[in-house]
Amino acid sequence: MSVAPPTQEDRMHLTPDQTDRATGVLLASAAGDALGAGYEFGSAPLPPAGEAPRMIGGGLGDFAPGEWTDDTAQAVAIAEVAATGADLRDEAALDLVARRFADWYAANPPDVGIQTRAVLEAAGRHPSAASMRAAAAAVHARTGRSAGNGSLMRTAPVALAHFDDPAALVTAAYAVSALTHHDPLAGEAAATWCLLVRHAVLEGDLTDARAELRHLPEGARGRWQAMLDEAEAQDPPTFTSNTWAGGALQAAWSSVVHTPVPAHRPADHLPAALATAIRIGEDTDTVAAIAGALLGGRWGAAAVPDAWVRILHGWPDGAGAVRLVDLARRTVRGGDSGAVGR
């Protein structure tokens, strides 16, 4: 498939506040990832209520404090392509994403999800999008399942790349998910979350965000509306089955909507909701990364605590927060470069 990306003239022009919220998407997602890494699957005791989680490092990959995991590394791989102005529905752009996934995997990352590892191993060192999709289909046929949370956790850059066209956003979210996750449920979850992130950035609010699900294919709308209903009706600790896409999405949404917004410092909702997400347990880094993308879109980059931002780093080459901000800004500008800063 080859599609013409929107030109600079056609692309939606964001206000300064919207641009700040767009940069907050990648920054807060990476912060949630690095914050949750040390607690993943019981690696360290979960912080009790009233005690904030810390970037302690460790976890399944023995990460350094502030180091992001596979969640953000794969998001960076997608954002690097989106930041050139490429349309993520285009097969040539998907080829580039597939190759960057392979580059990351070739660097021997310390922790890789089971589903993603199986696909990248089968796809080889120099895959195309088509060969990676074929590998994903083969893994699904062999195991009978591929709706894990591994494509949802990295999906935020897709939202940034397609603010101007929600239909294109949904198509791109499905396409990027399918590189490693053959099950359409994984693509539906990614598209659902990208639509919510898009609303948060454009509106600066989560009120009526669920209305964005009207852009999903008809057969998927009711399913994900019901998933959000359940997440709102149940307390966050309910959602410990969060290694699959639906459970991780519910855990993240429940954490966001059930954490009170402080009256005196509303933006403190971001770290507070990330703490809620991490206290659920199990796949703590991934749930916090997913929640962080939405929270960053709602509250902006300035809501991410400076103490976290200063030590954030990870693949490739020890990249830090400045790289994330640059990728986000270039993506929403359709490849246009600009001054980088926070």
C-alpha positions in Angstrom: 0.0 0.0 0.0 1.3 3.4 -0.9 -0.4 6.6 0.3 0.6 10.2 0.0 1.3 11.8 3.4 -0.3 15.1 4.1 1.9 18.1 3.1 3.0 20.7 5.5 0.2 22.9 4.2 -2.4 20.2 4.7 -1.2 19.0 8.1 -3.1 20.1 11.3 -1.2 23.0 12.9 -1.1 22.6 16.7 -1.1 25.4 19.2 1.8 25.7 21.6 -0.2 24.1 24.3 -1.2 21.2 22.1 2.4 20.8 21.1 3.5 20.6 24.7 0.9 18.0 25.3 2.1 16.0 22.3 5.7 16.0 23.6 4.3 14.9 26.9 2.9 11.8 25.3 6.3 10.3 24.6 7.9 11.7 27.6 5.3 10.5 30.2 5.1 7.1 28.5 8.8 6.6 28.8 8.7 7.9 32.4 6.0 5.4 33.3 8.0 2.6 31.6 11.2 3.4 33.5 9.2 4.0 36.8 7.5 0.7 36.5 10.5 -1.4 35.4 11.8 -2.1 38.8 8.5 -3.5 40.1 7.6 -5.7 37.1 6.2 -9.1 38.1 7.2 -8.7 41.7 10.9 -7.8 41.1 10.6 -5.4 44.1 7.8 -4.9 46.6 5.1 -2.6 45.3 5.0 0.7 47.1 2.1 1.0 49.6 -0.6 3.5 49.3 0.7 6.9 50.2 4.3 6.1 49.1 5.3 7.1 45.6 7.1 4.6 43.4 10.7 5.5 42.5 12.9 4.8 39.5 14.9 2.1 41.2 16.0 0.2 38.2 16.5 -3.5 38.4 13.4 -5.5 37.3 13.5 -8.4 34.8 16.2 -6.7 32.7 18.4 -5.4 35.5 17.8 -1.9 34.2 19.6 1.2 35.5 17.5 3.7 37.4 15.7 5.8 34.8 16.4 3.4 31.9 13.4 2.6 29.7 12.6 -0.9 28.6 11.3 -2.6 25.4 8.1 -0.6 25.6 9.8 2.7 24.9 12.6 1.3 22.8 10.0 0.1 20.2 8.1 3.3 20.5 11.3 5.2 19.6 11.8 2.9 16.6 8.3 3.9 15.4 8.8 7.6 16.2 12.1 7.7 14.3 10.2 6.8 11.2 7.2 9.0 11.9 9.5 12.0 12.6 10.6 12.0 9.0 7.1 12.8 7.9 6.4 9.3 6.7 2.9 8.0 6.6 2.7 5.0 8.9 0.1 3.3 6.6 2.6 3.2 3.8 4.4 -0.1 3.2 7.8 1.7 2.7 7.4 3.3 6.1 6.4 0.0 7.7 9.5 -1.5 6.2 11.6 1.1 8.0 9.8 0.4 11.3 10.4 -3.4 10.9 14.1 -2.8 10.3 14.4 -0.6 13.3 12.7 -3.3 15.4 15.3 -5.7 14.1 18.1 -3.2 14.9 16.9 -3.0 18.4 16.6 -6.7 18.8 20.1 -7.2 17.4 21.4 -5.1 20.2 20.5 -7.9 22.6 18.0 -6.0 24.8 17.8 -7.4 28.3 14.0 -8.0 28.3 11.8 -8.8 25.3 8.2 -9.9 25.4 7.6 -13.5 24.5 5.4 -12.8 21.5 7.7 -10.1 20.1 10.8 -12.1 20.6 9.4 -15.1 18.7 8.4 -12.8 15.8 11.7 -10.9 15.6 13.7 -14.1 15.9 11.8 -15.6 13.0 11.9 -12.5 10.9 15.7 -12.3 10.9 18.1 -9.5 10.8 16.9 -7.6 7.7 13.2 -8.0 7.5 10.6 -6.2 5.4 7.2 -5.4 6.8 5.8 -8.2 4.7 8.2 -10.8 6.1 7.7 -9.6 9.6 3.9 -9.9 9.2 4.4 -13.4 7.8 6.5 -14.3 10.9 3.8 -12.9 13.2 1.1 -14.9 11.4 3.3 -18.0 11.7 3.7 -17.5 15.4 0.0 -17.0 15.8 -0.8 -20.2 13.9 1.6 -22.1 16.1 0.6 -20.7 19.4 -3.1 -19.9 18.8 -2.8 -16.4 20.4 -1.0 -13.1 19.7 -3.1 -10.4 21.5 -0.5 -9.6 24.1 0.1 -6.1 25.2 3.4 -5.7 23.2 2.0 -3.6 20.4 -0.3 -1.5 22.6 2.6 -0.4 24.8 4.5 1.1 21.9 1.6 2.6 20.0 1.7 6.3 21.1 3.8 7.6 18.2 1.1 6.5 15.8 -1.3 9.0 17.5 1.2 11.8 17.1 1.7 11.0 13.4 -2.0 11.2 12.5 -3.6 14.0 14.5 -5.1 15.4 11.3 -6.9 12.2 10.2 -8.5 9.8 12.8 -9.4 7.3 10.1 -5.7 7.2 9.0 -4.7 6.9 12.7 -6.8 3.8 13.0 -5.4 2.2 9.9 -1.9 3.0 10.9 -2.4 1.6 14.4 -3.6 -1.7 13.0 -0.7 -1.8 10.5 2.0 -1.1 13.0 0.5 -3.6 15.5 0.3 -6.3 12.9 4.1 -6.3 12.3 4.4 -8.4 15.4 0.9 -9.1 16.7 -1.3 -11.0 14.2 -4.5 -11.0 16.3 -6.8 -8.2 15.3 -7.6 -7.6 19.0 -4.1 -6.2 19.5 -4.6 -3.8 16.6 -8.0 -2.8 18.0 -6.5 -2.0 21.4 -3.7 0.1 19.8 -6.2 2.0 17.7 -8.5 2.6 20.7 -5.7 4.0 22.8 -4.3 6.2 20.0 -7.8 7.7 19.6 -7.9 8.5 23.3 -4.4 10.0 23.2 -5.4 12.1 20.2 -8.4 13.5 22.0 -6.3 14.3 25.1 -3.7 16.2 23.1 -6.2 18.2 21.0 -8.7 19.0 23.7 -6.5 19.1 26.8 -9.2 17.1 28.6 -10.5 13.5 28.8 -14.2 14.6 28.9 -15.9 12.9 26.0 -12.7 11.2 24.9 -14.7 7.9 24.5 -16.6 9.5 21.7 -13.5 9.1 19.6 -14.2 5.3 19.4 -16.7 6.1 16.7 -13.7 6.0 14.4 -13.1 2.3 15.0 -14.5 -0.2 12.6 -18.1 -0.9 13.4 -17.5 -4.4 14.7 -14.9 -3.2 17.2 -16.7 -0.1 18.7 -19.1 -2.0 21.1 -16.3 -4.3 22.3 -14.0 -1.5 23.4 -16.8 0.7 24.8 -17.7 -2.3 27.0 -14.0 -2.7 28.0 -13.8 0.9 29.0 -17.2 0.6 30.9 -15.8 -2.3 32.9 -12.5 -0.4 33.6 -14.5 2.6 35.0 -16.8 0.4 37.0 -14.0 -1.6 38.7 -11.2 -0.4 40.9 -7.7 -0.5 39.3 -6.4 -3.5 41.4 -9.0 -5.6 39.6 -7.0 -5.6 36.5 -4.0 -7.8 37.3 -4.5 -9.9 34.1 -2.7 -7.1 32.2 -0.3 -9.0 30.0 -2.8 -9.1 27.2 -3.9 -6.0 25.3 -7.4 -5.7 26.7 -6.3 -6.2 30.3 -3.5 -3.7 30.0 -5.7 -1.1 28.3 -8.3 -1.6 31.1 -5.6 -1.4 33.8 -4.3 1.9 32.3 -7.7 3.5 31.8 -8.9 2.5 35.3 -5.8 4.0 36.8 -6.3 7.3 35.0 -10.0 7.7 35.7 -10.0 6.4 39.3 -7.1 8.6 40.5 -8.4 11.9 41.8 -7.2 15.2 40.1 -5.7 17.3 42.9 -7.6 20.6 43.2 -4.5 22.7 44.1 -2.1 21.2 41.5 -4.1 19.4 38.8 -1.1 18.3 36.8 0.0 16.2 39.8 -2.6 13.8 38.6 0.0 12.5 36.2 2.5 11.1 38.8 -0.4 10.1 41.0 -2.1 8.0 38.3 1.2 6.4 37.3 1.6 5.3 41.0 -1.9 3.9 40.8 -1.0 1.9 37.7 2.1 0.5 39.2 0.4 -0.6 42.4 -1.8 -2.9 40.3 1.2 -5.1 39.9 2.2 -7.7 37.3 3.3 -6.0 34.1 4.0 -2.7 35.8 6.2 -1.0 33.3 3.9 -1.7 30.4 0.7 -0.6 32.2 2.4 2.6 33.4 3.8 3.3 29.9 0.4 3.0 28.3 -1.2 5.1 31.0 1.7 7.6 30.7 1.0 8.2 27.1 -2.6 9.3 27.8 -1.6 11.3 30.9 1.2 13.1 29.1 -1.3 13.9 26.4 -3.7 15.3 29.0 -1.3 17.3 31.2 1.8 18.0 28.9 5.5 17.6 29.2 5.8 20.0 32.1 3.8 17.6 34.4 6.5 15.0 34.2 8.7 15.5 37.3 12.1 16.9 36.6 13.7 14.3 38.8 12.5 11.6 36.4 13.3 13.6 33.2 16.9 14.1 34.2 17.7 10.4 34.4 15.5 9.0 31.6 17.5 7.1 29.0 17.6 4.1 26.9 17.9 2.6 23.4 19.4 3.7 21.1 22.8 4.9 22.3 21.6 6.0 25.8 19.1 8.5 24.3 17.4 10.7 26.8 14.4 13.0 27.3 15.7 15.5 24.7 15.6 12.8 22.0 12.0 12.0 22.9 10.9 15.6 22.8 12.6 16.1 19.4 11.0 13.0 17.9 7.5 14.1 19.2 7.9 17.6 17.8 9.1 16.5 14.4 6.4 13.9 14.2 3.5 16.4 14.8 5.2 18.8 12.4 5.4 16.2 9.7 9.1 16.0 9.7 9.7 19.7 10.2 12.7 20.3 12.5 12.6 22.8 15.3 14.3 23.9 18.4 14.5 21.2 21.0 14.0 21.9 24.6 11.7 21.2 27.5 
